Amino acid sequence: MSPYDLTLDELGDRLAGEPPFRARQVWHGLYGRGLRPEEMTDLPLRLRARLADELPPSLRLVAERRSRDGTVKWLWDAGVETVLMPYPDRATVCVSSQAGCAMACTFCATGQGGFSRHLTTGEILEQVVHARRQASPRRLSNVVFMGMGEPLANYDRVWAAVERINGALGISARHLTISTVGLVPGIRRLAREALPVNLAVSLHAADDAKRNRLVPANRRYPIAELMEACRQYLAAKGRRLSFEWALISGVNDGPVDARDLAGLARPLGAHVNLIPLNPTPGYPAKGSAPAGVRAFRDELARLGVNVTVRRNRGGDIEAACGQLAAARLGPPRRAATAATARRVPDW
C-alpha cells in the first residue's frame, strides 16, 4: 500500500501508539513538503525506518526520457506513464488513471494494448507528487487526467485523488482537468460533485457512424446523449468545456468534419483543442500535415469556434500516451477480450 492511499484518519490508525501529532506531521511531510518517509528528518529515526518499511511507494521508476523541448516522461513498473510539461514559470503534469485502457480507441497506443487494471488513489497521487518534486523550482500549476486509461471508468479512486490534489496539495480545482471519451453517467456524477474541475471530451468525430469506428464507447453513449450530458455539466459548474480532436489525415480533417464539429461546439461554447495524431504501430493512418491542420483550424475559426492547435511536445521521447510503455514493456496483459474491451461501466 502506498502512503498516499491512506486518509489522515487511516494514517493516524497506522501510527497508534505514537504521539497524536505524528499523523499530521507525517501528512504534512507527504503533501506539504513532498518527502518520502525516510527523508522526514523531523521524525525519530525508528519511525522513519518503520514507515519506509510499511508504506513504501507503490510505483517504481522503470525509465525516464527527457525531450529537447523540456518534456519529461516517466514509465513506472505498473506499466503506466506520467508526462511533465515544464514552462518558464510553471509546469503541467499529465497523469494516468489505469494501466492500459478498455475503451479500445483505434488510433491510441494505450487502447491498442488493452486493459490491465485500475490504479489506486495512492498510485495516482504518487505521480503528481513526483512531478511536483521534479518540476521545482517551477510551480506545478496544472494536473490533467489525460494519460493512460479512462478516468471516469475508475471514478471513485480518481475523484478521491482529485479531492486530495485540491485539498492536501493545494492545487485549485480550476487547474484540474478530467478527460473522458464520453462516459455519460460519469459526466453526470461529476456535475454533482462539489469541486468545479474542467471537463475535456475526447471527441475526434462529430457524427455517430465515424465516431463508432474511432471511439467504440460511442456505441453505448452516442453523440446526442453525450452533448446533453455536457450541457448538464456546464449548467452545474459554469466551467469551460473542451473538445479534444486528434487530426487524422483523410479521416476527420475535411471541411465537412469542421462544419459538423462547429455545430457541436458553438452551442456549448466549447473550446476545441486540435492535436495532430502521433503515429502508433497499431494504426496505419497518419496525422494531418501542417497545411491540413492550419486549414482545419482556420475553418473552425471562420465558423465561430474558439480553437487552438496543441503544441506537439515530446515527439523525440515517445511522449504520446502509451508509446513508451509499448516500446519498453510490450502491451499490458489483457484482462478483456476484444468484445469486453468495448464495454463501459454502469453506474
C-alpha positions as CSV (number, residue, x, y, z in Angstrom):
1,M,0.0,0.0,0.0
2,S,1.2,3.5,-0.9
3,P,1.3,6.1,1.9
4,Y,-0.8,8.2,-0.4
5,D,-3.6,5.6,-0.3
6,L,-4.3,6.5,3.3
7,T,-6.6,9.2,4.6
8,L,-5.4,11.3,7.5
9,D,-7.6,9.2,9.9
10,E,-6.2,6.0,8.4
11,L,-2.7,7.3,8.8
12,G,-3.5,8.1,12.5
13,D,-4.6,4.5,12.9
14,R,-1.4,3.3,11.5
15,L,0.5,5.4,14.0
16,A,-1.4,4.2,17.0
17,G,0.9,4.4,20.0
18,E,2.7,7.4,18.7
19,P,2.0,10.9,20.0
20,P,-1.2,12.3,18.5
21,F,0.5,15.0,16.5
22,R,2.6,12.5,14.5
23,A,-0.1,11.7,11.9
24,R,-0.4,15.4,10.9
25,Q,3.4,15.7,10.9
26,V,3.7,12.8,8.5
27,W,0.8,14.1,6.4
28,H,2.5,17.5,6.1
29,G,5.7,15.7,5.1
30,L,4.0,13.7,2.4
31,Y,1.8,16.5,0.9
32,G,3.2,19.8,2.1
33,R,6.8,19.0,1.7
34,G,6.7,16.1,-0.8
35,L,9.0,14.0,1.2
36,R,9.4,10.2,1.4
37,P,9.2,8.8,4.9
38,E,12.9,8.2,5.1
39,E,13.5,11.9,4.3
40,M,11.4,13.3,7.2
41,T,14.2,14.2,9.5
42,D,11.9,15.7,12.0
43,L,10.7,12.2,12.8
44,P,12.5,9.8,15.1
45,L,14.8,7.5,13.1
46,R,13.0,4.4,14.2
47,L,9.7,5.8,12.9
48,R,11.2,6.8,9.6
49,A,12.5,3.3,9.2
50,R,9.1,1.8,10.2
51,L,7.2,4.0,7.7
52,A,9.7,3.3,4.9
53,D,9.3,-0.4,5.5
54,E,5.5,-0.5,6.0
55,L,4.5,2.1,3.4
56,P,6.9,2.1,0.5
57,P,6.0,3.8,-2.8
58,S,3.6,1.8,-4.9
59,L,5.2,2.9,-8.2
60,R,8.8,2.2,-9.1
61,L,10.5,4.0,-11.9
62,V,11.4,1.9,-14.9
63,A,12.5,4.5,-17.4
64,E,12.8,8.3,-17.8
65,R,13.0,10.2,-21.1
66,R,13.8,13.9,-21.4
67,S,13.0,15.7,-24.6
68,R,14.8,18.5,-26.3
69,D,11.8,20.7,-25.6
70,G,11.9,20.1,-21.8
71,T,9.2,17.5,-21.6
72,V,9.9,14.6,-19.3
73,K,8.2,11.2,-19.4
74,W,8.4,8.6,-16.7
75,L,7.5,4.9,-17.1
76,W,6.5,3.1,-13.9
77,D,6.7,-0.7,-13.2
78,A,2.9,-0.8,-13.2
79,G,3.1,-0.2,-16.9
80,V,1.8,3.3,-16.7
81,E,3.3,6.7,-17.8
82,T,3.4,10.2,-16.5
83,V,4.4,13.3,-18.5
84,L,5.7,16.5,-17.1
85,M,5.5,19.6,-19.4
86,P,7.5,22.5,-18.0
87,Y,7.0,26.1,-19.0
88,P,9.1,29.1,-17.9
89,D,7.4,29.7,-14.6
90,R,5.1,26.7,-14.1
91,A,4.5,23.1,-15.1
92,T,1.7,20.8,-16.0
93,V,1.6,17.1,-15.3
94,C,-0.4,14.5,-17.3
95,V,-1.2,11.5,-15.1
96,S,-2.6,8.0,-15.8
97,S,-5.6,6.6,-14.1
98,Q,-5.4,3.0,-15.3
99,A,-2.8,0.5,-16.5
100,G,-3.9,0.2,-20.1
101,C,-7.4,1.1,-21.2
102,A,-10.6,-0.8,-22.1
103,M,-12.0,1.9,-24.4
104,A,-10.2,0.5,-27.5
105,C,-10.0,3.8,-29.4
106,T,-8.5,2.6,-32.7
107,F,-5.8,5.3,-33.0
108,C,-4.5,5.2,-29.4
109,A,-1.4,3.2,-28.4
110,T,-2.9,2.6,-24.9
111,G,-6.2,1.4,-26.4
112,Q,-4.4,-0.9,-28.7
113,G,-2.7,-2.6,-25.8
114,G,-5.9,-3.4,-23.9
115,F,-6.8,-3.1,-20.2
116,S,-4.7,-4.4,-17.3
117,R,-6.1,-2.8,-14.0
118,H,-7.3,0.3,-12.3
119,L,-4.7,2.4,-10.4
120,T,-5.3,3.1,-6.8
121,T,-5.7,6.6,-5.4
122,G,-2.2,6.5,-4.0
123,E,-0.7,5.5,-7.3
124,I,-2.3,8.5,-9.0
125,L,-1.2,10.8,-6.2
126,E,2.4,9.4,-6.4
127,Q,2.6,10.6,-10.0
128,V,1.6,14.1,-9.0
129,V,3.9,14.4,-6.0
130,H,6.8,13.0,-8.1
131,A,6.1,15.5,-10.8
132,R,6.0,18.4,-8.3
133,R,9.4,17.4,-6.9
134,Q,10.9,17.2,-10.4
135,A,9.3,20.5,-11.6
136,S,10.9,22.5,-8.8
137,P,11.7,25.4,-8.7
138,R,8.8,25.8,-11.1
139,R,5.3,25.7,-9.6
140,L,3.2,22.6,-10.5
141,S,0.1,24.6,-11.5
142,N,-2.0,22.1,-13.5
143,V,-2.9,18.4,-13.3
144,V,-4.6,16.8,-16.3
145,F,-6.1,13.3,-16.3
146,M,-5.2,12.7,-19.9
147,G,-2.7,9.9,-19.6
148,M,-3.3,6.2,-19.8
149,G,-6.8,5.0,-19.1
150,E,-10.3,6.3,-18.9
151,P,-10.6,8.3,-15.7
152,L,-14.4,8.0,-15.4
153,A,-14.1,4.2,-15.6
154,N,-12.0,4.4,-12.3
155,Y,-14.3,7.1,-10.9
156,D,-14.1,6.6,-7.1
157,R,-10.3,6.4,-7.0
158,V,-9.8,9.2,-9.4
159,W,-12.2,11.5,-7.6
160,A,-10.5,10.7,-4.2
161,A,-7.2,11.7,-5.8
162,V,-8.8,14.9,-7.2
163,E,-10.0,15.9,-3.8
164,R,-6.6,15.4,-2.2
165,I,-4.8,17.2,-5.0
166,N,-7.1,20.1,-4.3
167,G,-7.1,19.9,-0.5
168,A,-3.8,18.5,0.6
169,L,-1.6,19.6,-2.4
170,G,-3.4,23.0,-2.7
171,I,-4.0,23.0,-6.5
172,S,-7.1,24.8,-7.4
173,A,-10.0,22.8,-8.9
174,R,-9.9,25.2,-11.8
175,H,-6.5,23.9,-12.7
176,L,-7.6,20.2,-12.7
177,T,-8.9,18.7,-15.9
178,I,-10.5,15.3,-16.3
179,S,-10.6,13.9,-19.8
180,T,-13.1,11.3,-21.0
181,V,-14.1,9.6,-24.2
182,G,-17.7,10.4,-23.2
183,L,-18.9,8.1,-20.4
184,V,-22.2,9.9,-19.8
185,P,-23.0,8.5,-16.3
186,G,-19.6,9.6,-15.1
187,I,-20.1,13.1,-16.5
188,R,-23.4,13.3,-14.7
189,R,-21.7,12.3,-11.5
190,L,-19.0,15.0,-12.0
191,A,-21.8,17.5,-12.3
192,R,-23.0,16.6,-8.8
193,E,-19.5,16.9,-7.2
194,A,-18.6,20.0,-5.1
195,L,-15.3,20.8,-7.0
196,P,-15.7,22.6,-10.3
197,V,-13.0,20.7,-12.3
198,N,-12.5,21.2,-16.0
199,L,-14.1,18.7,-18.4
200,A,-12.4,17.7,-21.6
201,V,-14.2,15.3,-24.0
202,S,-12.1,13.3,-26.4
203,L,-14.5,13.7,-29.3
204,H,-12.4,13.0,-32.6
205,A,-15.6,12.7,-34.7
206,A,-18.8,14.6,-34.9
207,D,-21.1,12.0,-36.5
208,D,-22.0,8.7,-34.9
209,A,-21.0,6.5,-37.8
210,K,-17.4,7.8,-37.8
211,R,-17.1,8.1,-34.0
212,N,-18.4,4.5,-33.6
213,R,-15.3,3.4,-35.6
214,L,-12.8,5.7,-33.8
215,V,-14.2,5.6,-30.3
216,P,-16.2,2.4,-29.6
217,A,-17.7,3.8,-26.4
218,N,-19.9,6.0,-28.7
219,R,-22.0,2.9,-29.5
220,R,-23.1,2.9,-25.8
221,Y,-23.3,6.7,-25.5
222,P,-23.9,8.3,-28.9
223,I,-23.2,11.9,-29.6
224,A,-26.6,13.4,-28.8
225,E,-26.6,11.8,-25.4
226,L,-23.1,12.9,-24.8
227,M,-23.8,16.5,-25.7
228,E,-26.8,16.6,-23.4
229,A,-24.5,15.4,-20.5
230,C,-22.1,18.2,-21.4
231,R,-24.9,20.7,-21.3
232,Q,-25.8,19.5,-17.8
233,Y,-22.2,19.8,-16.7
234,L,-22.0,23.3,-18.0
235,A,-25.2,24.3,-16.3
236,A,-24.0,22.8,-13.0
237,K,-20.4,24.1,-13.0
238,G,-20.1,27.0,-15.4
239,R,-16.6,25.8,-16.4
240,R,-15.3,25.9,-19.9
241,L,-15.8,22.7,-21.8
242,S,-13.1,21.4,-24.2
243,F,-13.3,19.0,-27.1
244,E,-10.1,17.1,-27.9
245,W,-9.7,16.3,-31.6
246,A,-6.9,14.2,-32.9
247,L,-6.4,15.2,-36.5
248,I,-6.1,12.1,-38.7
249,S,-5.3,12.6,-42.4
250,G,-8.2,11.8,-44.6
251,V,-10.3,10.6,-41.7
252,N,-11.6,13.5,-39.7
253,D,-9.8,16.6,-41.1
254,G,-12.0,17.7,-44.0
255,P,-14.4,20.7,-44.4
256,V,-17.5,18.6,-43.6
257,D,-15.8,17.4,-40.3
258,A,-15.0,21.0,-39.4
259,R,-18.6,22.1,-40.1
260,D,-20.1,19.2,-38.1
261,L,-17.7,19.9,-35.2
262,A,-18.6,23.5,-35.2
263,G,-22.2,22.6,-35.0
264,L,-21.5,20.7,-31.7
265,A,-19.0,23.2,-30.2
266,R,-20.7,26.5,-30.8
267,P,-24.0,25.9,-28.8
268,L,-21.9,24.8,-25.8
269,G,-19.2,27.5,-26.1
270,A,-16.7,24.6,-26.2
271,H,-13.1,25.2,-26.8
272,V,-11.6,22.9,-29.4
273,N,-8.0,21.5,-29.0
274,L,-6.6,20.2,-32.2
275,I,-3.9,17.5,-31.8
276,P,-2.0,16.2,-34.8
277,L,-2.1,12.5,-34.4
278,N,1.0,10.8,-33.1
279,P,1.6,7.7,-35.2
280,T,1.3,4.3,-33.5
281,P,2.3,0.9,-34.8
282,G,-1.2,-0.5,-34.5
283,Y,-3.0,2.2,-36.5
284,P,-1.7,2.8,-40.1
285,A,-3.2,6.3,-40.6
286,K,-1.1,9.4,-40.3
287,G,-1.6,12.7,-38.6
288,S,-2.8,15.6,-40.8
289,A,0.0,17.5,-42.5
290,P,0.8,21.0,-41.1
291,A,-1.1,22.7,-44.0
292,G,-4.1,20.5,-43.3
293,V,-4.0,21.4,-39.6
294,R,-3.9,25.1,-40.4
295,A,-6.8,24.7,-42.9
296,F,-8.9,22.9,-40.3
297,R,-8.2,25.4,-37.6
298,D,-8.9,28.3,-39.9
299,E,-12.3,26.8,-41.0
300,L,-13.3,26.3,-37.4
301,A,-12.4,29.9,-36.5
302,R,-14.3,31.1,-39.5
303,L,-17.3,29.2,-38.2
304,G,-17.1,30.9,-34.9
305,V,-15.3,28.3,-32.8
306,N,-12.7,29.0,-30.2
307,V,-9.9,26.8,-31.4
308,T,-6.2,26.2,-30.7
309,V,-3.6,23.7,-32.1
310,R,-2.0,21.9,-29.2
311,R,1.8,22.1,-29.4
312,N,3.2,18.7,-30.1
313,R,5.7,18.1,-27.3
314,G,8.0,15.2,-26.6
315,G,7.9,13.6,-30.0
316,D,11.5,12.5,-29.6
317,I,10.8,10.6,-26.4
318,E,7.7,8.7,-27.4
319,A,5.6,11.1,-25.3
320,A,2.2,10.2,-26.8
321,C,0.0,8.2,-24.5
322,G,1.1,4.6,-24.3
323,Q,4.0,4.8,-26.7
324,L,6.9,4.4,-24.2
325,A,5.1,1.6,-22.3
326,A,4.5,-0.3,-25.5
327,A,8.1,0.2,-26.6
328,R,9.7,-0.9,-23.2
329,L,7.2,-3.4,-21.7
330,G,5.1,-4.5,-24.6
331,P,1.3,-4.3,-24.4
332,P,-0.2,-5.0,-21.0
333,R,-1.7,-8.4,-20.3
334,R,-5.2,-8.1,-21.5
335,A,-7.9,-8.5,-18.8
336,A,-10.5,-8.3,-21.5
337,T,-11.3,-9.8,-24.8
338,A,-12.0,-7.7,-27.9
339,A,-15.6,-7.8,-27.1
340,T,-15.3,-6.8,-23.4
341,A,-12.8,-4.1,-24.3
342,R,-15.8,-2.2,-25.8
343,R,-17.9,-2.4,-22.6
344,V,-18.1,0.6,-20.3
345,P,-19.1,0.6,-16.7
346,D,-22.6,1.0,-15.4
347,W,-23.3,3.4,-12.5
